[in-house]
């Protein structure tokens, strides 16, 4: 069995528009890219489109990639992650998913802190399943803040909303997750009692 090419050779091949290298790169990173995009979009057709659009952007700008540390793959994944997130946000914008939400009063944020404790205790898979049930707006802000570590100022800039709207969307997303979890618990314990 032939040995798999080294990642730097694959990257170099992609920069030179070698189809074989592009295929190898795509196969190697498809799962990683799809996992990122699935957090922002629940429709599998849309996820496929976002992933493919993201890979096109990556191929076009791979010559500009500069590893930030000695682990090329980790550095590349970080760079790719940002491209995939931006591509997912662009896709939501293009399909008229509105990110403008009215700001809510400060006292509502205290309610969100209670729901944050429940979210912190969930498993990753359970969080992803629950996030898929959020509206596109809440899902985007929740993912950017909780999953991807963006600050509200960065989210506001990315989604072209106010910082207050970002905080409001996060608070509402957490409250919706809390509500979904309570309903799930009620359904589980209600069925058990029968």
Secondary structure, DSSP 8 states (H G I E B T S, - for coil): ------HHHHHHHHHTT-HHHHHHHHHHHHHHHHHHHHHH---HHHHHHHHHHHHHHHHHHGGG---SSS-HHHHHHHHHHHHHHHHHHHHHHHTT---------THHHHHHHHHHHHHHTS-HHHHHHHHTTS-HHHHHHHIIIIIT---HHHHHHHHT--HHHHHHHHHHHHHHHHHHHHHHHHHHHHHHH-
